[in-house]
Amino acid sequence: MRVEITVSNTRPLPAGAIEALSDELSRRIDEQFPDSTNQVKVRYASANNLSVLGGGKETRDQISEILQQTWESADDWFNTD
């Protein structure tokens, strides 16, 4: 399964945030979908978007929920030090 997340470049994130978000999402998605080969790509673009290739609507909804939880818990896994 391939997951692509674009983050709006109108409000850039702190240095290292894109890589940290990609790593954390990869970890969480691998926990939820251990039987599939998962690729997660996070990048800047003109708008926020989530694309899930190789999964149905239910899978996309699960990935969307994981993304929401990951974003809301950024203070737990992203260090700016």
Biopython code that builds the backbone (N, CA, C, O; Angstrom):
import numpy as np
from Bio.PDB.StructureBuilder import StructureBuilder

atoms = [
    (1, "MET", "N", (0.853, -1.166, 0.000)),
    (1, "MET", "CA", (0.000, 0.000, 0.000)),
    (1, "MET", "C", (0.902, 1.233, 0.000)),
    (1, "MET", "O", (1.945, 1.263, 0.653)),
    (2, "ARG", "N", (0.484, 2.221, -0.730)),
    (2, "ARG", "CA", (1.246, 3.473, -0.795)),
    (2, "ARG", "C", (0.383, 4.607, -0.254)),
    (2, "ARG", "O", (-0.757, 4.797, -0.679)),
    (3, "VAL", "N", (0.939, 5.347, 0.678)),
    (3, "VAL", "CA", (0.240, 6.464, 1.302)),
    (3, "VAL", "C", (1.013, 7.735, 0.978)),
    (3, "VAL", "O", (2.208, 7.834, 1.257)),
    (4, "GLU", "N", (0.323, 8.701, 0.390)),
    (4, "GLU", "CA", (0.937, 9.988, 0.069)),
    (4, "GLU", "C", (0.171, 11.091, 0.782)),
    (4, "GLU", "O", (-1.047, 11.209, 0.646)),
    (5, "ILE", "N", (0.895, 11.886, 1.533)),
    (5, "ILE", "CA", (0.305, 12.998, 2.263)),
    (5, "ILE", "C", (0.981, 14.266, 1.793)),
    (5, "ILE", "O", (2.209, 14.361, 1.783)),
    (6, "THR", "N", (0.183, 15.233, 1.405)),
    (6, "THR", "CA", (0.738, 16.536, 1.068)),
    (6, "THR", "C", (0.305, 17.524, 2.136)),
    (6, "THR", "O", (-0.833, 17.507, 2.605)),
    (7, "VAL", "N", (1.230, 18.376, 2.504)),
    (7, "VAL", "CA", (1.009, 19.393, 3.524)),
    (7, "VAL", "C", (1.108, 20.750, 2.836)),
    (7, "VAL", "O", (2.048, 21.011, 2.085)),
    (8, "SER", "N", (0.144, 21.596, 3.097)),
    (8, "SER", "CA", (0.118, 22.916, 2.473)),
    (8, "SER", "C", (1.390, 23.691, 2.792)),
    (8, "SER", "O", (1.812, 23.774, 3.945)),
    (9, "ASN", "N", (1.989, 24.253, 1.754)),
    (9, "ASN", "CA", (3.227, 25.004, 1.953)),
    (9, "ASN", "C", (2.978, 26.469, 2.316)),
    (9, "ASN", "O", (3.922, 27.256, 2.381)),
    (10, "THR", "N", (1.727, 26.839, 2.553)),
    (10, "THR", "CA", (1.436, 28.214, 2.947)),
    (10, "THR", "C", (1.868, 28.492, 4.383)),
    (10, "THR", "O", (2.127, 29.639, 4.747)),
    (11, "ARG", "N", (1.945, 27.444, 5.195)),
    (11, "ARG", "CA", (2.414, 27.570, 6.581)),
    (11, "ARG", "C", (3.439, 26.475, 6.839)),
    (11, "ARG", "O", (3.090, 25.407, 7.341)),
    (12, "PRO", "N", (4.696, 26.729, 6.501)),
    (12, "PRO", "CA", (5.727, 25.699, 6.652)),
    (12, "PRO", "C", (5.846, 25.201, 8.091)),
    (12, "PRO", "O", (5.646, 25.951, 9.047)),
    (13, "LEU", "N", (6.175, 23.931, 8.216)),
    (13, "LEU", "CA", (6.378, 23.303, 9.514)),
    (13, "LEU", "C", (7.811, 23.544, 9.979)),
    (13, "LEU", "O", (8.659, 23.938, 9.178)),
    (14, "PRO", "N", (8.094, 23.314, 11.255)),
    (14, "PRO", "CA", (9.469, 23.464, 11.750)),
    (14, "PRO", "C", (10.430, 22.520, 11.016)),
    (14, "PRO", "O", (10.016, 21.507, 10.453)),
    (15, "ALA", "N", (11.688, 22.865, 11.036)),
    (15, "ALA", "CA", (12.712, 22.036, 10.392)),
    (15, "ALA", "C", (12.646, 20.608, 10.930)),
    (15, "ALA", "O", (12.573, 20.392, 12.140)),
    (16, "GLY", "N", (12.673, 19.646, 10.023)),
    (16, "GLY", "CA", (12.652, 18.235, 10.405)),
    (16, "GLY", "C", (11.275, 17.648, 10.617)),
    (16, "GLY", "O", (11.147, 16.443, 10.830)),
    (17, "ALA", "N", (10.238, 18.472, 10.565)),
    (17, "ALA", "CA", (8.888, 17.988, 10.861)),
    (17, "ALA", "C", (8.360, 17.029, 9.800)),
    (17, "ALA", "O", (7.702, 16.044, 10.132)),
    (18, "ILE", "N", (8.637, 17.303, 8.539)),
    (18, "ILE", "CA", (8.148, 16.429, 7.463)),
    (18, "ILE", "C", (8.746, 15.028, 7.620)),
    (18, "ILE", "O", (8.025, 14.035, 7.520)),
    (19, "GLU", "N", (10.044, 14.943, 7.862)),
    (19, "GLU", "CA", (10.706, 13.655, 8.031)),
    (19, "GLU", "C", (10.191, 12.940, 9.277)),
    (19, "GLU", "O", (9.946, 11.734, 9.244)),
    (20, "ALA", "N", (10.027, 13.675, 10.371)),
    (20, "ALA", "CA", (9.532, 13.079, 11.608)),
    (20, "ALA", "C", (8.102, 12.575, 11.435)),
    (20, "ALA", "O", (7.759, 11.498, 11.921)),
    (21, "LEU", "N", (7.269, 13.352, 10.744)),
    (21, "LEU", "CA", (5.891, 12.937, 10.488)),
    (21, "LEU", "C", (5.872, 11.676, 9.630)),
    (21, "LEU", "O", (5.107, 10.753, 9.908)),
    (22, "SER", "N", (6.686, 11.628, 8.614)),
    (22, "SER", "CA", (6.765, 10.449, 7.751)),
    (22, "SER", "C", (7.192, 9.213, 8.538)),
    (22, "SER", "O", (6.608, 8.141, 8.377)),
    (23, "ASP", "N", (8.197, 9.355, 9.379)),
    (23, "ASP", "CA", (8.680, 8.231, 10.193)),
    (23, "ASP", "C", (7.610, 7.742, 11.160)),
    (23, "ASP", "O", (7.385, 6.538, 11.286)),
    (24, "GLU", "N", (6.950, 8.673, 11.843)),
    (24, "GLU", "CA", (5.930, 8.298, 12.825)),
    (24, "GLU", "C", (4.724, 7.661, 12.145)),
    (24, "GLU", "O", (4.186, 6.671, 12.643)),
    (25, "LEU", "N", (4.296, 8.212, 11.022)),
    (25, "LEU", "CA", (3.176, 7.621, 10.286)),
    (25, "LEU", "C", (3.527, 6.225, 9.785)),
    (25, "LEU", "O", (2.706, 5.312, 9.864)),
    (26, "SER", "N", (4.731, 6.057, 9.275)),
    (26, "SER", "CA", (5.166, 4.738, 8.807)),
    (26, "SER", "C", (5.087, 3.723, 9.939)),
    (26, "SER", "O", (4.593, 2.612, 9.751)),
    (27, "ARG", "N", (5.569, 4.105, 11.102)),
    (27, "ARG", "CA", (5.543, 3.204, 12.258)),
    (27, "ARG", "C", (4.112, 2.828, 12.620)),
    (27, "ARG", "O", (3.812, 1.651, 12.823)),
    (28, "ARG", "N", (3.235, 3.811, 12.701)),
    (28, "ARG", "CA", (1.849, 3.555, 13.097)),
    (28, "ARG", "C", (1.077, 2.763, 12.041)),
    (28, "ARG", "O", (0.273, 1.895, 12.382)),
    (29, "ILE", "N", (1.316, 3.054, 10.777)),
    (29, "ILE", "CA", (0.629, 2.324, 9.708)),
    (29, "ILE", "C", (1.121, 0.880, 9.662)),
    (29, "ILE", "O", (0.327, -0.039, 9.458)),
    (30, "ASP", "N", (2.420, 0.673, 9.851)),
    (30, "ASP", "CA", (2.951, -0.693, 9.881)),
    (30, "ASP", "C", (2.365, -1.497, 11.037)),
    (30, "ASP", "O", (2.142, -2.699, 10.899)),
    (31, "GLU", "N", (2.113, -0.849, 12.176)),
    (31, "GLU", "CA", (1.479, -1.528, 13.307)),
    (31, "GLU", "C", (0.051, -1.942, 12.964)),
    (31, "GLU", "O", (-0.382, -3.035, 13.328)),
    (32, "GLN", "N", (-0.675, -1.084, 12.275)),
    (32, "GLN", "CA", (-2.077, -1.333, 11.937)),
    (32, "GLN", "C", (-2.217, -2.314, 10.773)),
    (32, "GLN", "O", (-3.175, -3.086, 10.730)),
    (33, "PHE", "N", (-1.279, -2.292, 9.835)),
    (33, "PHE", "CA", (-1.331, -3.132, 8.639)),
    (33, "PHE", "C", (-0.025, -3.927, 8.508)),
    (33, "PHE", "O", (0.752, -3.683, 7.586)),
    (34, "PRO", "N", (0.223, -4.876, 9.426)),
    (34, "PRO", "CA", (1.512, -5.578, 9.430)),
    (34, "PRO", "C", (1.712, -6.534, 8.253)),
    (34, "PRO", "O", (2.848, -6.889, 7.937)),
    (35, "ASP", "N", (0.636, -6.950, 7.606)),
    (35, "ASP", "CA", (0.746, -7.940, 6.534)),
    (35, "ASP", "C", (0.956, -7.337, 5.157)),
    (35, "ASP", "O", (1.021, -8.068, 4.169)),
    (36, "SER", "N", (1.062, -6.032, 5.073)),
    (36, "SER", "CA", (1.265, -5.413, 3.765)),
    (36, "SER", "C", (2.559, -4.604, 3.763)),
    (36, "SER", "O", (3.045, -4.170, 4.807)),
    (37, "THR", "N", (3.097, -4.417, 2.574)),
    (37, "THR", "CA", (4.278, -3.578, 2.406)),
    (37, "THR", "C", (3.791, -2.149, 2.241)),
    (37, "THR", "O", (3.074, -1.836, 1.290)),
    (38, "ASN", "N", (4.176, -1.292, 3.158)),
    (38, "ASN", "CA", (3.661, 0.075, 3.173)),
    (38, "ASN", "C", (4.755, 1.073, 2.831)),
    (38, "ASN", "O", (5.884, 0.973, 3.311)),
    (39, "GLN", "N", (4.399, 2.031, 1.999)),
    (39, "GLN", "CA", (5.279, 3.151, 1.682)),
    (39, "GLN", "C", (4.538, 4.421, 2.071)),
    (39, "GLN", "O", (3.391, 4.628, 1.676)),
    (40, "VAL", "N", (5.195, 5.257, 2.840)),
    (40, "VAL", "CA", (4.593, 6.522, 3.257)),
    (40, "VAL", "C", (5.470, 7.653, 2.745)),
    (40, "VAL", "O", (6.683, 7.663, 2.952)),
    (41, "LYS", "N", (4.836, 8.603, 2.073)),
    (41, "LYS", "CA", (5.555, 9.768, 1.565)),
    (41, "LYS", "C", (4.813, 11.018, 2.021)),
    (41, "LYS", "O", (3.606, 11.148, 1.811)),
    (42, "VAL", "N", (5.542, 11.930, 2.642)),
    (42, "VAL", "CA", (4.978, 13.203, 3.086)),
    (42, "VAL", "C", (5.783, 14.303, 2.414)),
    (42, "VAL", "O", (7.014, 14.277, 2.422)),
    (43, "ARG", "N", (5.078, 15.273, 1.829)),
    (43, "ARG", "CA", (5.777, 16.367, 1.143)),
    (43, "ARG", "C", (4.911, 17.617, 1.163)),
    (43, "ARG", "O", (3.712, 17.567, 1.440)),
    (44, "TYR", "N", (5.554, 18.737, 0.862)),
    (44, "TYR", "CA", (4.825, 19.998, 0.727)),
    (44, "TYR", "C", (4.159, 20.063, -0.641)),
    (44, "TYR", "O", (4.675, 19.534, -1.626)),
    (45, "ALA", "N", (3.004, 20.721, -0.686)),
    (45, "ALA", "CA", (2.283, 20.976, -1.936)),
    (45, "ALA", "C", (1.411, 22.203, -1.711)),
    (45, "ALA", "O", (1.512, 22.864, -0.678)),
    (46, "SER", "N", (0.561, 22.501, -2.675)),
    (46, "SER", "CA", (-0.279, 23.697, -2.561)),
    (46, "SER", "C", (-1.453, 23.512, -1.607)),
    (46, "SER", "O", (-2.051, 24.494, -1.169)),
    (47, "ALA", "N", (-1.791, 22.260, -1.279)),
    (47, "ALA", "CA", (-2.930, 22.007, -0.392)),
    (47, "ALA", "C", (-2.700, 20.713, 0.387)),
    (47, "ALA", "O", (-1.903, 19.866, -0.017)),
    (48, "ASN", "N", (-3.409, 20.574, 1.506)),
    (48, "ASN", "CA", (-3.374, 19.337, 2.275)),
    (48, "ASN", "C", (-4.156, 18.266, 1.529)),
    (48, "ASN", "O", (-5.231, 18.533, 0.991)),
    (49, "ASN", "N", (-3.609, 17.046, 1.499)),
    (49, "ASN", "CA", (-4.295, 15.962, 0.811)),
    (49, "ASN", "C", (-3.778, 14.624, 1.323)),
    (49, "ASN", "O", (-2.634, 14.513, 1.765)),
    (50, "LEU", "N", (-4.636, 13.615, 1.257)),
    (50, "LEU", "CA", (-4.279, 12.248, 1.611)),
    (50, "LEU", "C", (-4.672, 11.345, 0.459)),
    (50, "LEU", "O", (-5.824, 11.352, 0.025)),
    (51, "SER", "N", (-3.717, 10.563, -0.041)),
    (51, "SER", "CA", (-3.986, 9.572, -1.081)),
    (51, "SER", "C", (-3.532, 8.219, -0.571)),
    (51, "SER", "O", (-2.424, 8.080, -0.053)),
    (52, "VAL", "N", (-4.398, 7.217, -0.718)),
    (52, "VAL", "CA", (-4.061, 5.853, -0.338)),
    (52, "VAL", "C", (-4.223, 4.994, -1.584)),
    (52, "VAL", "O", (-5.334, 4.818, -2.085)),
    (53, "LEU", "N", (-3.124, 4.467, -2.075)),
    (53, "LEU", "CA", (-3.138, 3.622, -3.265)),
    (53, "LEU", "C", (-2.957, 2.174, -2.833)),
    (53, "LEU", "O", (-2.038, 1.858, -2.078)),
    (54, "GLY", "N", (-3.823, 1.302, -3.307)),
    (54, "GLY", "CA", (-3.735, -0.101, -2.937)),
    (54, "GLY", "C", (-4.620, -0.456, -1.762)),
    (54, "GLY", "O", (-4.428, -1.492, -1.127)),
    (55, "GLY", "N", (-5.579, 0.387, -1.470)),
    (55, "GLY", "CA", (-6.524, 0.123, -0.386)),
    (55, "GLY", "C", (-7.871, 0.720, -0.721)),
    (55, "GLY", "O", (-7.960, 1.687, -1.477)),
    (56, "GLY", "N", (-8.913, 0.149, -0.165)),
    (56, "GLY", "CA", (-10.266, 0.630, -0.417)),
    (56, "GLY", "C", (-10.647, 1.787, 0.488)),
    (56, "GLY", "O", (-9.809, 2.354, 1.188)),
    (57, "LYS", "N", (-11.929, 2.125, 0.458)),
    (57, "LYS", "CA", (-12.436, 3.244, 1.256)),
    (57, "LYS", "C", (-12.231, 3.009, 2.745)),
    (57, "LYS", "O", (-11.866, 3.928, 3.478)),
    (58, "GLU", "N", (-12.463, 1.784, 3.194)),
    (58, "GLU", "CA", (-12.289, 1.480, 4.618)),
    (58, "GLU", "C", (-10.831, 1.676, 5.042)),
    (58, "GLU", "O", (-10.556, 2.212, 6.116)),
    (59, "THR", "N", (-9.911, 1.242, 4.197)),
    (59, "THR", "CA", (-8.488, 1.424, 4.481)),
    (59, "THR", "C", (-8.139, 2.899, 4.511)),
    (59, "THR", "O", (-7.403, 3.348, 5.391)),
    (60, "ARG", "N", (-8.663, 3.659, 3.552)),
    (60, "ARG", "CA", (-8.396, 5.103, 3.517)),
    (60, "ARG", "C", (-8.918, 5.769, 4.785)),
    (60, "ARG", "O", (-8.257, 6.643, 5.346)),
    (61, "ASP", "N", (-10.100, 5.359, 5.237)),
    (61, "ASP", "CA", (-10.661, 5.922, 6.464)),
    (61, "ASP", "C", (-9.781, 5.598, 7.667)),
    (61, "ASP", "O", (-9.581, 6.447, 8.536)),
    (62, "GLN", "N", (-9.250, 4.368, 7.723)),
    (62, "GLN", "CA", (-8.362, 3.991, 8.822)),
    (62, "GLN", "C", (-7.069, 4.811, 8.786)),
    (62, "GLN", "O", (-6.591, 5.269, 9.823)),
    (63, "ILE", "N", (-6.511, 4.991, 7.596)),
    (63, "ILE", "CA", (-5.286, 5.782, 7.449)),
    (63, "ILE", "C", (-5.551, 7.232, 7.839)),
    (63, "ILE", "O", (-4.718, 7.867, 8.486)),
    (64, "SER", "N", (-6.708, 7.753, 7.448)),
    (64, "SER", "CA", (-7.078, 9.122, 7.804)),
    (64, "SER", "C", (-7.148, 9.283, 9.323)),
    (64, "SER", "O", (-6.700, 10.292, 9.867)),
    (65, "GLU", "N", (-7.706, 8.290, 9.997)),
    (65, "GLU", "CA", (-7.783, 8.321, 11.464)),
    (65, "GLU", "C", (-6.383, 8.269, 12.085)),
    (65, "GLU", "O", (-6.102, 8.996, 13.038)),
    (66, "ILE", "N", (-5.513, 7.420, 11.554)),
    (66, "ILE", "CA", (-4.136, 7.333, 12.045)),
    (66, "ILE", "C", (-3.428, 8.673, 11.852)),
    (66, "ILE", "O", (-2.718, 9.140, 12.743)),
    (67, "LEU", "N", (-3.625, 9.288, 10.687)),
    (67, "LEU", "CA", (-3.021, 10.596, 10.416)),
    (67, "LEU", "C", (-3.510, 11.634, 11.421)),
    (67, "LEU", "O", (-2.713, 12.408, 11.950)),
    (68, "GLN", "N", (-4.805, 11.654, 11.684)),
    (68, "GLN", "CA", (-5.382, 12.611, 12.635)),
    (68, "GLN", "C", (-4.784, 12.411, 14.031)),
    (68, "GLN", "O", (-4.395, 13.376, 14.689)),
    (69, "GLN", "N", (-4.715, 11.151, 14.479)),
    (69, "GLN", "CA", (-4.158, 10.855, 15.801)),
    (69, "GLN", "C", (-2.679, 11.234, 15.875)),
    (69, "GLN", "O", (-2.211, 11.759, 16.885)),
    (70, "THR", "N", (-1.957, 10.964, 14.799)),
    (70, "THR", "CA", (-0.533, 11.286, 14.762)),
    (70, "THR", "C", (-0.324, 12.792, 14.842)),
    (70, "THR", "O", (0.521, 13.274, 15.596)),
    (71, "TRP", "N", (-1.096, 13.523, 14.061)),
    (71, "TRP", "CA", (-0.986, 14.984, 14.040)),
    (71, "TRP", "C", (-1.299, 15.566, 15.416)),
    (71, "TRP", "O", (-0.596, 16.458, 15.893)),
    (72, "GLU", "N", (-2.360, 15.057, 16.055)),
    (72, "GLU", "CA", (-2.778, 15.580, 17.360)),
    (72, "GLU", "C", (-1.789, 15.238, 18.469)),
    (72, "GLU", "O", (-1.748, 15.924, 19.490)),
    (73, "SER", "N", (-0.998, 14.194, 18.284)),
    (73, "SER", "CA", (-0.045, 13.792, 19.323)),
    (73, "SER", "C", (1.386, 14.220, 18.995)),
    (73, "SER", "O", (2.337, 13.655, 19.535)),
    (74, "ALA", "N", (1.544, 15.200, 18.126)),
    (74, "ALA", "CA", (2.881, 15.631, 17.688)),
    (74, "ALA", "C", (3.783, 16.026, 18.852)),
    (74, "ALA", "O", (4.997, 15.837, 18.779)),
    (75, "ASP", "N", (3.215, 16.563, 19.912)),
    (75, "ASP", "CA", (4.036, 16.949, 21.065)),
    (75, "ASP", "C", (4.723, 15.741, 21.697)),
    (75, "ASP", "O", (5.761, 15.883, 22.342)),
    (76, "ASP", "N", (4.144, 14.551, 21.512)),
    (76, "ASP", "CA", (4.712, 13.333, 22.093)),
    (76, "ASP", "C", (5.882, 12.775, 21.290)),
    (76, "ASP", "O", (6.776, 12.160, 21.871)),
    (77, "TRP", "N", (5.904, 12.969, 19.979)),
    (77, "TRP", "CA", (6.921, 12.326, 19.149)),
    (77, "TRP", "C", (7.830, 13.291, 18.389)),
    (77, "TRP", "O", (8.849, 12.860, 17.847)),
    (78, "PHE", "N", (7.495, 14.577, 18.331)),
    (78, "PHE", "CA", (8.345, 15.519, 17.598)),
    (78, "PHE", "C", (9.094, 16.414, 18.563)),
    (78, "PHE", "O", (8.498, 17.152, 19.348)),
    (79, "ASN", "N", (10.424, 16.333, 18.489)),
    (79, "ASN", "CA", (11.285, 17.171, 19.326)),
    (79, "ASN", "C", (11.948, 18.224, 18.457)),
    (79, "ASN", "O", (12.504, 17.904, 17.406)),
    (80, "THR", "N", (11.895, 19.474, 18.886)),
    (80, "THR", "CA", (12.525, 20.557, 18.131)),
    (80, "THR", "C", (13.940, 20.834, 18.614)),
    (80, "THR", "O", (14.613, 21.722, 18.091)),
    (81, "ASP", "N", (14.393, 20.084, 19.603)),
    (81, "ASP", "CA", (15.750, 20.294, 20.151)),
    (81, "ASP", "C", (16.803, 19.788, 19.215)),
    (81, "ASP", "O", (17.993, 19.884, 19.514)),
]
sb = StructureBuilder()
sb.init_structure("model")
sb.init_model(0)
sb.init_chain("A")
sb.init_seg("    ")
for serial, (resi, resn, name, xyz) in enumerate(atoms, 1):
    if name == "N":
        sb.init_residue(resn, " ", resi, " ")
    sb.init_atom(name, np.array(xyz, "f"), 0.0, 1.0, " ", f" {name:<3s}", serial, name[0])
structure = sb.get_structure()
